[in-house]
Amino acid sequence: ISDLSSRFLNLPAEAVDGEIEWALGRLCDLLNIEMAALWQWSGRVPEVISPTHVYRVPEVPAAPEPMRQEQYPWARGEMLAGRVIVVGTLADLPPEAAVDRETCRQLGIRSVLCLPLAAGGRMVVGALGLNCLRTERSWPDLLVKRLQLVAQIFTSALARKRYEMSLQMSEARFAAGAEIADDDPSPVAGETASGRPAEAGPVARAVVAAGPAGADDDDQGTPRPAAAA
């Protein structure tokens, strides 16, 4: 855990995704499991969660289709509520998780540990899922608590990434406004001296094309308030 923490310390925004993928692979090695996935809430479609980072050991074939929240309706609700999911065997799943159990069976998942990514203790930004495909395994309380620290490391890294990207976008918008003002110092913002609308320069056009501030490349990670447990 200390190794993971040091690697994410002061990590630039553009390096976060690659480091998370490396960390998921490292977790699989350390825990002797076959799949790890990081799920995040969509920043564009409300109440939609999807896997943004997935690692499978090389000898395990990829799933026939990407994982979707519809495959795990019960787990989705638990994620939204910010609750830890501990499944040593599929028989441990409650009756209301019948769809989730069938999905796991089809994908060959035999044991699951799902940890919420919660910012500030209440705002759920996603979840870390650890899956065993070859054999069932137990998840002792001490191990779960240590892995919750890993989830907190991911949460902090994602929060810092969103902040830095939002700051970069704000700076780019400020630069775009300065560019327009420099191109045409008319007393009315956005107009030329003749009163015609001013044409935005290349920086301004690039910013507009990039979309709203705070949106990252995969448009994931909007925090969701955790429901009462």
Accessible surface in RSA format (square Angstrom, percent):
REM  Atomic radii and reference values for relative SASA: ProtOr
REM  Chains: A
REM  Algorithm: Lee & Richards
REM  Probe-radius: 1.40
REM  Slices: 20
REM RES _ NUM      All-atoms   Total-Side   Main-Chain    Non-polar    All polar
REM                ABS   REL    ABS   REL    ABS   REL    ABS   REL    ABS   REL
RES ILE A   1    63.90  36.4  34.96  26.0  28.94  69.7  34.96  25.2  28.94  78.5
RES SER A   2    95.69  80.9  81.93 109.3  13.76  31.7  53.56 114.1  42.13  59.0
RES ASP A   3    76.45  53.6  70.68  70.3   5.77  13.7  37.95  89.3  38.50  38.4
RES LEU A   4     6.58   3.7   6.58   4.7   0.00   0.0   6.58   4.6   0.00   0.0
RES SER A   5    51.65  43.6  48.39  64.6   3.26   7.5  12.88  27.4  38.77  54.3
RES SER A   6    70.08  59.2  51.35  68.5  18.73  43.1  44.38  94.5  25.69  36.0
RES ARG A   7    95.67  40.2  80.58  41.1  15.09  35.9  24.46  33.4  71.22  43.2
RES PHE A   8     6.88   3.4   5.76   3.6   1.12   2.9   6.09   3.7   0.79   2.3
RES LEU A   9   127.70  71.1 110.97  79.4  16.73  42.1 114.52  80.4  13.18  35.5
RES ASN A  10   125.35  86.4  99.06  95.7  26.29  63.3  31.84  76.6  93.52  90.4
RES LEU A  11    23.46  13.1  21.24  15.2   2.22   5.6  22.33  15.7   1.13   3.0
RES PRO A  12    63.04  45.9  57.88  52.8   5.16  18.8  63.04  52.0   0.00   0.0
RES ALA A  13     3.60   3.3   1.74   2.7   1.86   4.2   1.94   2.7   1.65   4.4
RES GLU A  14   142.82  82.0 104.69  79.2  38.12  90.8  73.05 141.3  69.77  57.0
RES ALA A  15    34.99  32.2  26.48  40.9   8.51  19.4  33.39  47.0   1.60   4.2
RES VAL A  16     0.50   0.3   0.50   0.5   0.00   0.0   0.50   0.4   0.00   0.0
RES ASP A  17    42.97  30.1  42.78  42.6   0.19   0.5  19.73  46.4  23.24  23.2
RES GLY A  18    44.47  54.8   0.00   N/A  44.47  54.8  33.69  92.5  10.78  24.1
RES GLU A  19    25.09  14.4  23.73  18.0   1.37   3.3   1.20   2.3  23.89  19.5
RES ILE A  20     0.00   0.0   0.00   0.0   0.00   0.0   0.00   0.0   0.00   0.0
RES GLU A  21    89.15  51.2  85.44  64.6   3.72   8.9  21.64  41.9  67.51  55.1
RES TRP A  22    89.94  36.1  78.61  38.0  11.33  26.6  62.46  33.3  27.49  44.6
RES ALA A  23     0.00   0.0   0.00   0.0   0.00   0.0   0.00   0.0   0.00   0.0
RES LEU A  24     0.07   0.0   0.07   0.0   0.00   0.0   0.07   0.0   0.00   0.0
RES GLY A  25     7.56   9.3   0.00   N/A   7.56   9.3   7.49  20.6   0.07   0.2
RES ARG A  26    94.51  39.7  91.16  46.5   3.35   8.0  12.88  17.6  81.63  49.5
RES LEU A  27     5.52   3.1   5.52   3.9   0.00   0.0   5.52   3.9   0.00   0.0
RES CYS A  28     1.71   1.3   0.00   0.0   1.71   4.0   0.06   0.2   1.65   1.8
RES ASP A  29    95.18  66.7  69.24  68.9  25.94  61.3  21.99  51.8  73.19  73.0
RES LEU A  30   107.27  59.7  74.27  53.1  33.00  83.0  77.71  54.6  29.56  79.5
RES LEU A  31    23.28  13.0  15.46  11.1   7.82  19.7  19.35  13.6   3.93  10.6
RES ASN A  32   122.20  84.3 108.84 105.2  13.36  32.2  27.36  65.8  94.84  91.7
RES ILE A  33     2.85   1.6   0.00   0.0   2.85   6.9   0.02   0.0   2.83   7.7
RES GLU A  34     5.91   3.4   5.91   4.5   0.00   0.0   0.00   0.0   5.91   4.8
RES MET A  35     0.91   0.5   0.91   0.6   0.00   0.0   0.26   0.2   0.65   0.9
RES ALA A  36     0.00   0.0   0.00   0.0   0.00   0.0   0.00   0.0   0.00   0.0
RES ALA A  37     0.96   0.9   0.96   1.5   0.00   0.0   0.96   1.4   0.00   0.0
RES LEU A  38     0.00   0.0   0.00   0.0   0.00   0.0   0.00   0.0   0.00   0.0
RES TRP A  39    14.31   5.7  14.31   6.9   0.00   0.0   6.61   3.5   7.70  12.5
RES GLN A  40     6.18   3.5   6.18   4.5   0.00   0.0   0.00   0.0   6.18   4.7
RES TRP A  41     0.00   0.0   0.00   0.0   0.00   0.0   0.00   0.0   0.00   0.0
RES SER A  42     8.88   7.5   8.88  11.9   0.00   0.0   3.08   6.6   5.80   8.1
RES GLY A  43    37.50  46.2   0.00   N/A  37.50  46.2   5.41  14.9  32.08  71.9
RES ARG A  44   180.08  75.6 153.40  78.2  26.68  63.5  61.77  84.4 118.32  71.7
RES VAL A  45    77.69  51.1  76.86  69.6   0.82   2.0  77.69  67.5   0.00   0.0
RES PRO A  46    95.03  69.3  85.11  77.6   9.92  36.1  85.21  70.4   9.82  61.0
RES GLU A  47    76.74  44.1  75.29  57.0   1.45   3.5  43.23  83.6  33.51  27.4
RES VAL A  48    43.09  28.4  43.09  39.0   0.00   0.0  43.09  37.4   0.00   0.0
RES ILE A  49     1.63   0.9   0.81   0.6   0.82   2.0   0.81   0.6   0.82   2.2
RES SER A  50    31.82  26.9  31.82  42.5   0.00   0.0  24.67  52.5   7.14  10.0
RES PRO A  51    30.17  22.0  10.24   9.3  19.93  72.4  10.24   8.5  19.93 123.9
RES THR A  52    31.54  22.4   2.30   2.3  29.24  69.7   9.10  12.2  22.44  33.9
RES HIS A  53     5.77   3.2   2.86   2.0   2.91   7.5   4.55   4.7   1.22   1.4
RES VAL A  54    69.03  45.4  38.94  35.3  30.09  72.5  39.02  33.9  30.01  81.4
RES TYR A  55    63.07  29.4  61.11  34.8   1.96   5.1  44.20  33.2  18.87  23.3
RES ARG A  56    43.97  18.5  28.21  14.4  15.76  37.5  17.83  24.4  26.14  15.8
RES VAL A  57    13.97   9.2  13.31  12.0   0.66   1.6  13.31  11.6   0.66   1.8
RES PRO A  58   122.11  89.0  85.28  77.7  36.83 133.9  97.05  80.1  25.06 155.8
RES GLU A  59   118.54  68.1  83.18  62.9  35.36  84.2  55.51 107.4  63.03  51.5
RES VAL A  60    19.91  13.1  13.38  12.1   6.53  15.7  13.67  11.9   6.24  16.9
RES PRO A  61   109.80  80.0  94.74  86.4  15.06  54.7 106.75  88.1   3.06  19.0
RES ALA A  62    84.14  77.4  59.32  91.5  24.82  56.5  59.53  83.8  24.60  65.2
RES ALA A  63    29.18  26.8   8.82  13.6  20.36  46.3  12.18  17.2  17.00  45.0
RES PRO A  64   128.24  93.5  83.48  76.1  44.76 162.7  96.56  79.7  31.68 196.9
RES GLU A  65    79.83  45.8  73.11  55.3   6.72  16.0  25.84  50.0  53.99  44.1
RES PRO A  66   110.59  80.6  98.56  89.8  12.03  43.7 109.89  90.7   0.70   4.3
RES MET A  67    21.71  11.2  13.63   9.0   8.07  19.2   9.50   8.1  12.21  16.2
RES ARG A  68   108.10  45.4 105.34  53.7   2.76   6.6  55.14  75.4  52.97  32.1
RES GLN A  69    30.19  16.9  26.18  19.1   4.01   9.6   6.46  13.7  23.73  18.0
RES GLU A  70   110.08  63.2  92.14  69.7  17.95  42.7  60.73 117.5  49.36  40.3
RES GLN A  71    24.53  13.7  21.41  15.6   3.12   7.4  11.25  23.9  13.28  10.1
RES TYR A  72    21.80  10.2  21.80  12.4   0.00   0.0  21.11  15.9   0.69   0.8
RES PRO A  73    62.91  45.8  49.74  45.3  13.17  47.9  52.46  43.3  10.45  64.9
RES TRP A  74    51.83  20.8  41.80  20.2  10.04  23.6  44.44  23.7   7.39  12.0
RES ALA A  75    12.33  11.3  12.33  19.0   0.00   0.0  12.33  17.4   0.00   0.0
RES ARG A  76    54.41  22.8  54.41  27.7   0.00   0.0  12.70  17.4  41.71  25.3
RES GLY A  77    31.60  39.0   0.00   N/A  31.60  39.0  27.10  74.4   4.50  10.1
RES GLU A  78    28.10  16.1  28.10  21.3   0.00   0.0   0.21   0.4  27.89  22.8
RES MET A  79    11.39   5.9  10.12   6.7   1.28   3.0  11.39   9.7   0.00   0.0
RES LEU A  80    41.73  23.2  41.73  29.9   0.00   0.0  41.73  29.3   0.00   0.0
RES ALA A  81     9.90   9.1   3.40   5.3   6.50  14.8   3.40   4.8   6.50  17.2
RES GLY A  82    25.00  30.8   0.00   N/A  25.00  30.8   3.64  10.0  21.37  47.9
RES ARG A  83    86.20  36.2  80.82  41.2   5.38  12.8  44.79  61.2  41.41  25.1
RES VAL A  84    50.75  33.4  26.86  24.3  23.89  57.6  26.86  23.3  23.89  64.8
RES ILE A  85     8.96   5.1   6.21   4.6   2.74   6.6   8.96   6.4   0.00   0.0
RES VAL A  86    74.84  49.2  50.02  45.3  24.82  59.8  50.02  43.5  24.82  67.3
RES VAL A  87     4.53   3.0   4.53   4.1   0.00   0.0   4.53   3.9   0.00   0.0
RES GLY A  88    17.75  21.9   0.00   N/A  17.75  21.9  14.18  38.9   3.57   8.0
RES THR A  89    39.66  28.2  39.66  40.2   0.00   0.0  29.04  39.0  10.61  16.0
RES LEU A  90    31.74  17.7  31.52  22.6   0.22   0.5  31.52  22.1   0.22   0.6
RES ALA A  91    87.13  80.1  53.69  82.9  33.44  76.1  61.86  87.1  25.27  66.9
RES ASP A  92    83.96  58.8  53.39  53.1  30.56  72.3  20.37  47.9  63.59  63.4
RES LEU A  93    14.54   8.1   7.40   5.3   7.14  17.9   7.94   5.6   6.60  17.8
RES PRO A  94    36.11  26.3  29.59  27.0   6.52  23.7  36.11  29.8   0.00   0.0
RES PRO A  95   116.94  85.2 100.39  91.5  16.55  60.2 106.97  88.3   9.97  62.0
RES GLU A  96   122.08  70.1  90.20  68.2  31.88  75.9  55.83 108.0  66.26  54.1
RES ALA A  97     0.00   0.0   0.00   0.0   0.00   0.0   0.00   0.0   0.00   0.0
RES ALA A  98    54.72  50.3  49.52  76.4   5.20  11.8  49.84  70.2   4.88  12.9
RES VAL A  99    81.41  53.6  77.38  70.1   4.03   9.7  80.54  70.0   0.87   2.4
RES ASP A 100     3.70   2.6   3.70   3.7   0.00   0.0   3.66   8.6   0.03   0.0
RES ARG A 101    70.57  29.6  70.57  36.0   0.00   0.0  38.54  52.7  32.03  19.4
RES GLU A 102    69.20  39.7  67.54  51.1   1.65   3.9  41.11  79.5  28.08  22.9
RES THR A 103    12.20   8.7  11.14  11.3   1.05   2.5   3.32   4.5   8.88  13.4
RES CYS A 104     6.49   4.9   6.49   7.2   0.00   0.0   0.00   0.0   6.49   7.0
RES ARG A 105   146.48  61.5 130.59  66.6  15.89  37.8  60.27  82.4  86.21  52.3
RES GLN A 106   124.13  69.4  88.39  64.6  35.75  85.1  26.03  55.4  98.10  74.4
RES LEU A 107    28.00  15.6  13.02   9.3  14.98  37.7  17.86  12.5  10.14  27.3
RES GLY A 108    33.38  41.2   0.00   N/A  33.38  41.2  32.56  89.3   0.82   1.8
RES ILE A 109     4.49   2.6   3.32   2.5   1.17   2.8   3.32   2.4   1.17   3.2
RES ARG A 110   103.50  43.5 102.46  52.2   1.04   2.5  22.43  30.7  81.07  49.1
RES SER A 111     0.00   0.0   0.00   0.0   0.00   0.0   0.00   0.0   0.00   0.0
RES VAL A 112    22.04  14.5  22.04  20.0   0.00   0.0  22.04  19.2   0.00   0.0
RES LEU A 113     0.00   0.0   0.00   0.0   0.00   0.0   0.00   0.0   0.00   0.0
RES CYS A 114     7.80   5.9   7.72   8.6   0.09   0.2   3.10   7.8   4.71   5.1
RES LEU A 115     0.27   0.2   0.27   0.2   0.00   0.0   0.27   0.2   0.00   0.0
RES PRO A 116    22.80  16.6  13.08  11.9   9.72  35.3  13.69  11.3   9.11  56.6
RES LEU A 117     0.26   0.1   0.00   0.0   0.26   0.7   0.26   0.2   0.00   0.0
RES ALA A 118    37.20  34.2  20.01  30.9  17.19  39.1  20.01  28.2  17.19  45.5
RES ALA A 119    27.27  25.1  22.90  35.3   4.36   9.9  26.51  37.3   0.76   2.0
RES GLY A 120    84.87 104.7   0.00   N/A  84.87 104.7  46.95 128.8  37.92  84.9
RES GLY A 121    59.76  73.7   0.00   N/A  59.76  73.7  34.63  95.0  25.13  56.3
RES ARG A 122   139.40  58.5 139.29  71.0   0.11   0.3  63.83  87.2  75.57  45.8
RES MET A 123    75.61  39.2  75.61  50.0   0.00   0.0  56.47  48.0  19.14  25.4
RES VAL A 124     0.66   0.4   0.66   0.6   0.00   0.0   0.66   0.6   0.00   0.0
RES VAL A 125     0.00   0.0   0.00   0.0   0.00   0.0   0.00   0.0   0.00   0.0
RES GLY A 126     0.05   0.1   0.00   N/A   0.05   0.1   0.05   0.1   0.00   0.0
RES ALA A 127     0.48   0.4   0.48   0.7   0.00   0.0   0.48   0.7   0.00   0.0
RES LEU A 128     0.00   0.0   0.00   0.0   0.00   0.0   0.00   0.0   0.00   0.0
RES GLY A 129     5.83   7.2   0.00   N/A   5.83   7.2   5.83  16.0   0.00   0.0
RES LEU A 130     0.00   0.0   0.00   0.0   0.00   0.0   0.00   0.0   0.00   0.0
RES ASN A 131    12.23   8.4  12.23  11.8   0.00   0.0   0.00   0.0  12.23  11.8
RES CYS A 132     4.77   3.6   4.77   5.3   0.00   0.0   1.92   4.9   2.86   3.1
RES LEU A 133    26.64  14.8  13.14   9.4  13.50  33.9  13.14   9.2  13.50  36.3
RES ARG A 134   112.59  47.3  97.26  49.6  15.33  36.5  60.43  82.6  52.16  31.6
RES THR A 135    88.88  63.2  87.99  89.2   0.89   2.1  62.49  83.9  26.38  39.9
RES GLU A 136    90.00  51.7  69.71  52.7  20.29  48.3  16.04  31.0  73.96  60.4
RES ARG A 137    68.01  28.6  55.94  28.5  12.06  28.7  33.59  45.9  34.41  20.9
RES SER A 138    79.57  67.2  69.63  92.9   9.94  22.9  47.32 100.8  32.25  45.2
RES TRP A 139    13.73   5.5   0.05   0.0  13.68  32.1   0.51   0.3  13.22  21.5
RES PRO A 140    71.24  51.9  58.98  53.8  12.26  44.5  71.20  58.8   0.04   0.2
RES ASP A 141   112.38  78.7 105.76 105.3   6.62  15.7  26.96  63.4  85.43  85.2
RES LEU A 142   130.57  72.7 126.29  90.4   4.27  10.7 128.13  90.0   2.44   6.6
RES LEU A 143    37.64  21.0  34.92  25.0   2.72   6.8  36.69  25.8   0.95   2.6
RES VAL A 144    14.62   9.6  14.62  13.2   0.00   0.0  14.62  12.7   0.00   0.0
RES LYS A 145   132.10  64.4 127.96  78.5   4.14   9.9  71.57  64.4  60.54  64.5
RES ARG A 146   127.51  53.5 127.17  64.8   0.34   0.8  27.22  37.2 100.30  60.8
RES LEU A 147     7.37   4.1   7.37   5.3   0.00   0.0   7.37   5.2   0.00   0.0
RES GLN A 148    60.98  34.1  60.26  44.0   0.72   1.7  13.29  28.3  47.69  36.2
RES LEU A 149    85.54  47.6  84.46  60.4   1.07   2.7  84.46  59.3   1.07   2.9
RES VAL A 150     1.06   0.7   1.06   1.0   0.00   0.0   1.06   0.9   0.00   0.0
RES ALA A 151     2.66   2.4   2.57   4.0   0.09   0.2   2.66   3.7   0.00   0.0
RES GLN A 152   103.80  58.0 101.46  74.2   2.34   5.6  36.28  77.2  67.52  51.2
RES ILE A 153    25.42  14.5  20.71  15.4   4.71  11.4  24.47  17.6   0.95   2.6
RES PHE A 154     0.12   0.1   0.12   0.1   0.00   0.0   0.12   0.1   0.00   0.0
RES THR A 155     8.60   6.1   8.60   8.7   0.00   0.0   7.99  10.7   0.60   0.9
RES SER A 156    65.13  55.0  57.23  76.4   7.90  18.2  30.79  65.6  34.35  48.1
RES ALA A 157     0.62   0.6   0.27   0.4   0.34   0.8   0.34   0.5   0.28   0.7
RES LEU A 158     3.68   2.1   3.54   2.5   0.14   0.4   3.54   2.5   0.14   0.4
RES ALA A 159    39.08  35.9  33.56  51.8   5.51  12.5  34.43  48.5   4.65  12.3
RES ARG A 160    69.02  29.0  62.81  32.0   6.21  14.8  44.21  60.4  24.81  15.0
RES LYS A 161    11.03   5.4  10.66   6.5   0.37   0.9   7.00   6.3   4.02   4.3
RES ARG A 162    43.87  18.4  42.15  21.5   1.72   4.1  28.04  38.3  15.83   9.6
RES TYR A 163   144.55  67.5 138.18  78.6   6.38  16.6 107.21  80.6  37.34  46.0
RES GLU A 164    46.15  26.5  45.42  34.4   0.73   1.7  18.99  36.7  27.16  22.2
RES MET A 165    44.66  23.1  40.34  26.7   4.32  10.3  37.61  32.0   7.05   9.3
RES SER A 166    37.09  31.3  37.09  49.5   0.00   0.0  11.85  25.2  25.24  35.4
RES LEU A 167    83.04  46.2  79.47  56.9   3.57   9.0  82.70  58.1   0.34   0.9
RES GLN A 168    95.51  53.4  89.82  65.6   5.68  13.5  37.76  80.4  57.75  43.8
RES MET A 169    31.76  16.4  28.87  19.1   2.89   6.9  29.53  25.1   2.23   3.0
RES SER A 170    51.82  43.8  45.17  60.3   6.65  15.3  27.12  57.8  24.70  34.6
RES GLU A 171   103.10  59.2  95.55  72.3   7.55  18.0  41.83  80.9  61.26  50.0
RES ALA A 172    35.15  32.3  28.20  43.5   6.94  15.8  34.59  48.7   0.56   1.5
RES ARG A 173    99.98  42.0  90.93  46.4   9.05  21.6  39.97  54.6  60.01  36.4
RES PHE A 174   162.59  81.3 152.37  94.4  10.23  26.6 160.79  97.5   1.80   5.2
RES ALA A 175    48.43  44.5  40.92  63.1   7.51  17.1  44.61  62.8   3.83  10.1
RES ALA A 176     7.54   6.9   7.54  11.6   0.00   0.0   7.54  10.6   0.00   0.0
RES GLY A 177    39.09  48.2   0.00   N/A  39.09  48.2  32.16  88.2   6.93  15.5
RES ALA A 178    43.63  40.1  34.62  53.4   9.01  20.5  41.47  58.4   2.15   5.7
RES GLU A 179    33.99  19.5  28.59  21.6   5.39  12.8  25.32  49.0   8.66   7.1
RES ILE A 180    51.71  29.4  50.88  37.9   0.83   2.0  51.47  37.1   0.24   0.6
RES ALA A 181    57.82  53.2  48.13  74.3   9.69  22.0  54.37  76.6   3.45   9.1
RES ASP A 182   117.13  82.0  89.14  88.7  28.00  66.2  30.22  71.1  86.91  86.7
RES ASP A 183    94.84  66.4  60.68  60.4  34.15  80.8  26.80  63.1  68.03  67.9
RES ASP A 184    28.96  20.3  20.43  20.3   8.53  20.2  12.45  29.3  16.51  16.5
RES PRO A 185   119.73  87.3  89.20  81.3  30.53 111.0  96.39  79.6  23.34 145.1
RES SER A 186    21.70  18.3   2.54   3.4  19.16  44.1   5.96  12.7  15.74  22.1
RES PRO A 187   137.32 100.1  94.16  85.8  43.15 156.9 107.78  89.0  29.54 183.6
RES VAL A 188    79.32  52.2  75.91  68.7   3.41   8.2  79.23  68.8   0.09   0.2
RES ALA A 189   102.75  94.5  69.63 107.5  33.12  75.3  79.21 111.5  23.54  62.4
RES GLY A 190    42.15  52.0   0.00   N/A  42.15  52.0  26.72  73.3  15.43  34.6
RES GLU A 191    62.74  36.0  61.68  46.7   1.05   2.5  10.33  20.0  52.41  42.8
RES THR A 192    38.25  27.2  34.69  35.2   3.56   8.5  34.69  46.6   3.56   5.4
RES ALA A 193    98.61  90.7  62.65  96.7  35.96  81.8  66.23  93.3  32.38  85.8
RES SER A 194    75.79  64.0  34.11  45.5  41.68  96.0  46.32  98.6  29.46  41.3
RES GLY A 195    42.37  52.3   0.00   N/A  42.37  52.3  23.62  64.8  18.75  42.0
RES ARG A 196   156.84  65.9 154.81  78.9   2.03   4.8  64.25  87.8  92.59  56.1
RES PRO A 197   116.71  85.1 101.27  92.3  15.44  56.1 101.86  84.1  14.85  92.3
RES ALA A 198    27.00  24.8   5.78   8.9  21.22  48.3   6.01   8.5  20.99  55.6
RES GLU A 199   146.16  83.9 122.43  92.6  23.73  56.5  55.49 107.3  90.66  74.0
RES ALA A 200    32.39  29.8  25.85  39.9   6.54  14.9  26.41  37.2   5.98  15.8
RES GLY A 201     6.91   8.5   0.00   N/A   6.91   8.5   6.91  19.0   0.00   0.0
RES PRO A 202    91.32  66.6  84.39  76.9   6.93  25.2  86.27  71.2   5.05  31.4
RES VAL A 203    62.54  41.2  59.27  53.7   3.28   7.9  62.44  54.3   0.10   0.3
RES ALA A 204     5.58   5.1   4.93   7.6   0.66   1.5   5.38   7.6   0.21   0.5
RES ARG A 205   123.75  52.0 116.27  59.3   7.48  17.8  63.24  86.4  60.51  36.7
RES ALA A 206    62.73  57.7  48.31  74.5  14.42  32.8  57.34  80.7   5.39  14.3
RES VAL A 207    10.23   6.7   8.57   7.8   1.66   4.0  10.23   8.9   0.00   0.0
RES VAL A 208   113.19  74.5  98.50  89.2  14.70  35.4 101.03  87.8  12.16  33.0
RES ALA A 209    89.99  82.7  50.42  77.8  39.57  90.0  61.77  87.0  28.22  74.8
RES ALA A 210    60.78  55.9  24.99  38.6  35.79  81.4  36.96  52.0  23.82  63.1
RES GLY A 211    20.15  24.9   0.00   N/A  20.15  24.9  20.15  55.3   0.00   0.0
RES PRO A 212    92.19  67.2  88.39  80.6   3.79  13.8  91.48  75.5   0.71   4.4
RES ALA A 213    50.68  46.6  24.59  37.9  26.09  59.4  24.77  34.9  25.91  68.6
RES GLY A 214    31.31  38.6   0.00   N/A  31.31  38.6  16.42  45.1  14.90  33.4
RES ALA A 215    34.67  31.9  15.01  23.2  19.65  44.7  20.66  29.1  14.00  37.1
RES ASP A 216    16.71  11.7   6.31   6.3  10.40  24.6   2.53   5.9  14.19  14.1
RES ASP A 217   137.65  96.4 100.93 100.5  36.72  86.8  35.31  83.1 102.34 102.1
RES ASP A 218    56.78  39.8  40.47  40.3  16.31  38.6  38.30  90.1  18.48  18.4
RES ASP A 219    27.37  19.2  25.84  25.7   1.52   3.6  16.54  38.9  10.83  10.8
RES GLN A 220    29.19  16.3  23.22  17.0   5.97  14.2   0.29   0.6  28.90  21.9
RES GLY A 221     0.00   0.0   0.00   N/A   0.00   0.0   0.00   0.0   0.00   0.0
RES THR A 222    49.55  35.2  45.98  46.6   3.57   8.5  35.23  47.3  14.32  21.6
RES PRO A 223    48.53  35.4  40.66  37.1   7.87  28.6  40.66  33.6   7.87  48.9
RES ARG A 224    32.88  13.8  32.88  16.8   0.00   0.0   2.29   3.1  30.60  18.5
RES PRO A 225    92.70  67.6  85.60  78.0   7.10  25.8  85.77  70.8   6.93  43.1
RES ALA A 226    14.65  13.5   6.05   9.3   8.60  19.6   6.05   8.5   8.60  22.8
RES ALA A 227    50.61  46.5  39.32  60.7  11.30  25.7  49.52  69.7   1.10   2.9
RES ALA A 228    88.61  81.5  64.29  99.2  24.31  55.3  66.76  94.0  21.84  57.9
RES ALA A 229   110.42 101.5  51.02  78.7  59.40 135.1  69.25  97.5  41.17 109.1
END  Absolute sums over single chains surface
CHAIN  1 A    12044.6       9557.4       2487.2       7325.8       4718.8
END  Absolute sums over all chains
TOTAL         12044.6       9557.4       2487.2       7325.8       4718.8
